[in-house]
């Protein structure tokens, strides 16, 4: 099959062996696959990518040795592997979480050589993790279920209360997904911050209540106006006196060094900081500041199948407009160029590959 294969620090379109479905697996023809920021990071800094994977308990594979990226996918079933139940007919459009499990071992689809991703013409999926794309849903939009399901998990893990203020820092696809997930669940106000006017516009279309350009105003200056106690003394006093005060959750969706430090500095006392962006370099924070503010720092990664399914249902029902973040499509020959284009956030949010 033809595929965009990683090579050194770029992508080359070449012929690679067709994947073969084994026990409990399906062969699918790729219909659409989103380009994820994690793919860009892995190609730009493979050593940091592999070290982060290794230290977090995963099995790293070097992109420089040749991988078929692509973990935000939708495809069409073309062949059953042995031992499959065959409940979905051939020709059914499917999508699913990028979890590869089988006789080949376990791995993340698109980051393991035995599970080539959606930047190729064919993929193998676990039958039990393949979700039928609802009738009428464009496969390109179905592919966005994956990043938006990551956002769904982030919102669930945050423990955000009904009256809490949410601040989303960074409006790439995951940050936009967090905005969409918060609003679909009825949360507000949701403040969305990004330097890109285009991405702020997309966040507004997804329901963000306030849009902030960090070059003009700080996303951390609105606490008092929104009824959030800023200092730890004020928060403790409010608890002792039974005075109502709002909580706050800050979703850090940028994932570059320096942002976490800024968030800890600007977070109000008693708030939760959700680490959603994947920063693979060191950052510096002042632990004493986080301690004295009684901050909760919580990481989140990927999504479980039930979170993926819930997100797919929300997209199909129109509660989440995932298609609104798609700003371009390319074929396999355009993947390398799309990686470069995504470095210009004022033009693109999500580019989808259609092999």
Rosetta blueprint (number, residue, H / E / L):
1 X L
2 X E
3 X E
4 X E
5 X E
6 X E
7 X E
8 X L
9 X L
10 X E
11 X E
12 X E
13 X E
14 X E
15 X E
16 X L
17 X L
18 X L
19 X L
20 X L
21 X L
22 X L
23 X L
24 X L
25 X E
26 X E
27 X E
28 X E
29 X E
30 X E
31 X E
32 X E
33 X E
34 X E
35 X L
36 X L
37 X H
38 X H
39 X H
40 X H
41 X H
42 X H
43 X H
44 X H
45 X L
46 X H
47 X H
48 X H
49 X H
50 X H
51 X H
52 X H
53 X H
54 X H
55 X H
56 X L
57 X L
58 X L
59 X L
60 X L
61 X L
62 X L
63 X H
64 X H
65 X H
66 X L
67 X L
68 X L
69 X L
70 X L
71 X L
72 X E
73 X E
74 X E
75 X E
76 X E
77 X E
78 X E
79 X E
80 X E
81 X L
82 X L
83 X L
84 X L
85 X L
86 X L
87 X L
88 X L
89 X L
90 X L
91 X L
92 X L
93 X E
94 X E
95 X E
96 X L
97 X L
98 X L
99 X E
100 X E
101 X E
102 X E
103 X L
104 X L
105 X E
106 X E
107 X E
108 X E
109 X L
110 X L
111 X L
112 X E
113 X L
114 X L
115 X E
116 X L
117 X L
118 X L
119 X L
120 X E
121 X L
122 X E
123 X E
124 X E
125 X E
126 X E
127 X H
128 X H
129 X H
130 X L
131 X E
132 X E
133 X L
134 X L
135 X L
136 X L
137 X L
138 X L
139 X H
140 X H
141 X H
142 X H
143 X H
144 X L
145 X H
146 X H
147 X H
148 X H
149 X H
150 X H
151 X H
152 X H
153 X H
154 X H
155 X H
156 X H
157 X H
158 X H
159 X L
160 X L
161 X L
162 X L
163 X L
164 X L
165 X E
166 X E
167 X E
168 X E
169 X E
170 X L
171 X L
172 X L
173 X H
174 X H
175 X H
176 X H
177 X H
178 X H
179 X H
180 X H
181 X H
182 X H
183 X H
184 X H
185 X L
186 X L
187 X L
188 X L
189 X L
190 X E
191 X E
192 X E
193 X E
194 X L
195 X L
196 X L
197 X H
198 X H
199 X H
200 X H
201 X H
202 X H
203 X H
204 X H
205 X H
206 X L
207 X L
208 X L
209 X L
210 X E
211 X E
212 X E
213 X L
214 X L
215 X L
216 X L
217 X L
218 X L
219 X L
220 X L
221 X L
222 X L
223 X L
224 X H
225 X H
226 X H
227 X L
228 X E
229 X L
230 X L
231 X L
232 X H
233 X H
234 X H
235 X H
236 X H
237 X H
238 X H
239 X H
240 X H
241 X H
242 X L
243 X L
244 X L
245 X L
246 X E
247 X L
248 X E
249 X E
250 X E
251 X E
252 X E
253 X L
254 X L
255 X L
256 X L
257 X L
258 X L
259 X H
260 X H
261 X H
262 X H
263 X H
264 X H
265 X H
266 X H
267 X L
268 X L
269 X L
270 X L
271 X L
272 X E
273 X E
274 X E
275 X E
276 X L
277 X L
278 X L
279 X L
280 X L
281 X L
282 X L
283 X L
284 X L
285 X L
286 X L
287 X H
288 X H
289 X H
290 X H
291 X H
292 X H
293 X L
294 X L
295 X L
296 X E
297 X E
298 X E
299 X E
300 X L
301 X L
302 X L
303 X L
304 X L
305 X H
306 X H
307 X H
308 X H
309 X H
310 X H
311 X H
312 X H
313 X H
314 X H
315 X H
316 X H
317 X L
318 X L
319 X L
320 X L
321 X L
322 X H
323 X H
324 X H
325 X H
326 X E
327 X E
328 X E
329 X E
330 X E
331 X L
332 X H
333 X H
334 X H
335 X H
336 X H
337 X H
338 X H
339 X H
340 X H
341 X H
342 X L
343 X L
344 X L
345 X L
346 X L
347 X L
348 X L
349 X L
350 X E
351 X E
352 X E
353 X E
354 X L
355 X L
